Amino acid sequence: MKIIETLFAGLMRLPLFGMFFQSGFLALQRSTANAMKRVARDEVRPRNWSNAELRKFAPLFDGTVINVSGWHDIVAVAAGDWHTVGLKTDGTVTAVGNNRYRQCNVRDWLHIVAVAAGYLHTVGLRSDGTVVAAGRNNEGECNVSSWHDIVAIAVGSSHTIGLKSDGTVEAVGWNEYGQCTVRDWCNIVAVAAGCAHTVGLKADGTVLAVGNNKYGQCDVSNWCSIQLPSSKANTSYT
C-alpha cells in the first residue's frame, strides 16, 4: 500500500497527469451537483413502464405483472400487497398480479357486491350475504364459507372481518395480537382492518379497536360523533 501511495504521489507531480486527474475530478463534481439540482427541481420523475417491460419482472413475483388499462365496467377496486382486484357492474370479479397462492383465481365468482384484498388473499361479499375467499389460508383467513347475513367486509394482512346485519362482527385468520377478538362487539355499522388490528364504528358514533397497538393505532376509546354517509351505514339491525 505504501508503494502505491508513493507511486501515485510521484505521478501527481507530473504536470500532464495532475492536470488530467484534476479536470476529471472537477467534471465528476459538476455532474453530481447538476444531478442533485435536477432532483431538487423535481425534474427526475417516475418512469412509465410498458406492459412488455413489466412482464420482464414477472418471475420475481411468481405471477402476472400487467397494468389495468384494459379493464372496463369496474364499480369497485381493492388491492393486496401484490395483486389488484376489480368488481364489475355485472357482479363478476377480475384480478391481476401475484397469483402464487391463487388469490387472483376469482373468474368464477358471481353476484359479488363488494371485494377486499389482504396480503395474499381475496374476499368477496355476495348479494345473498354469504362470503367467498381465495388465496393463502395458512392462518385460516379464507375460512368464511359458513358466514351468512354479512353486509360488509374488511381484510387485514392475514385476517378477514365480516359485519353482520344484526350489528355483530365475525372474524377469522391471524389473531396473534387479538385482532380477531370481536365476538362481544355489537351495534356496529362499519368495519375496517389494518395489518394486525381491527376497527369498528358503532351506531352511536363511538369507535372500538383491537389488535396490535404498537403505534397507538387502537387508541380510539375517546372518539365520538364519528359518522358515515347515510348511504354507507349498515343499520339494518336497528
C-alpha positions, 0 to 999 in steps of 0.5 A: 500500500505504501508503494502505491501511495508513493507511486501515485504521489510521484505521478501527481507531480507530473504536470500532464497527469495532475492536470488530467486527474484534476479536470476529471475530478472537477467534471465528476463534481459538476455532474453530481451537483447538476444531478442533485439540482435536477432532483431538487427541481423535481425534474427526475420523475417516475418512469412509465413502464410498458406492459412488455417491460413489466412482464420482464419482472414477472418471475420475481413475483411468481405471477402476472405483472400487467397494468389495468388499462384494459379493464372496463365496467369496474364499480369497485377496486381493492388491492393486496400487497401484490395483486389488484382486484376489480368488481364489475357492474355485472357482479363478476370479479377480475384480478391481476398480479401475484397469483402464487397462492391463487388469490387472483383465481376469482373468474368464477365468482358471481353476484359479488357486491363488494371485494377486499384484498389482504396480503395474499388473499381475496374476499368477496361479499355476495348479494345473498350475504354469504362470503367467498375467499381465495388465496393463502389460508395458512392462518385460516383467513379464507375460512368464511364459507359458513358466514351468512347475513354479512353486509360488509367486509374488511381484510387485514394482512392475514385476517378477514372481518365480516359485519353482520346485519344484526350489528355483530362482527365475525372474524377469522385468520391471524389473531396473534395480537387479538385482532380477531377478538370481536365476538362481544362487539355489537351495534356496529355499522362499519368495519375496517382492518389494518395489518394486525388490528381491527376497527369498528364504528358503532351506531352511536358514533363511538369507535372500538379497536383491537389488535396490535397497538404498537403505534397507538393505532387502537387508541380510539376509546375517546372518539365520538360523533364519528359518522358515515354517509347515510348511504354507507351505514349498515343499520339494518339491525336497528 
